[in-house]
Amino acid sequence: MNKVATINIPEEILFSLRESETEIAYEMKLYSAMHYYYHKKLSIGQAALLAEMPEETFIHYLSDNKISIFEHYDRDELLKDIANA
C-alpha cells in the first residue's frame, strides 16, 4: 500500500525551476532515494522502489551521481544481495 506525502512548494520556486509540480516531485523522490541509500537507511531494492525504477536502472543512476554501490557493502552483505537478486 502506498502513502501520499504532501510538500508545499512556493510558486516562485516552480517558476525559477521551470518545471512542473510532477517533475519536481519525481526529482525529489529520486534524490530522496539516493540520499536514503547513501546513508544506509534503505537498501538498493527499497531505494529503487522509492525512485520507481528497476534496481539496475537505479544502480546506473547512483553511478551517474558518483555513488558507488561497493562502498556500502562488506563482502557478506554483497554476496547476500547478489544471492537475492
Helices and strands as residue ranges (DSSP letters): H 11-17, H 21-38, H 44-51, H 55-64, G 69-72, H 75-84
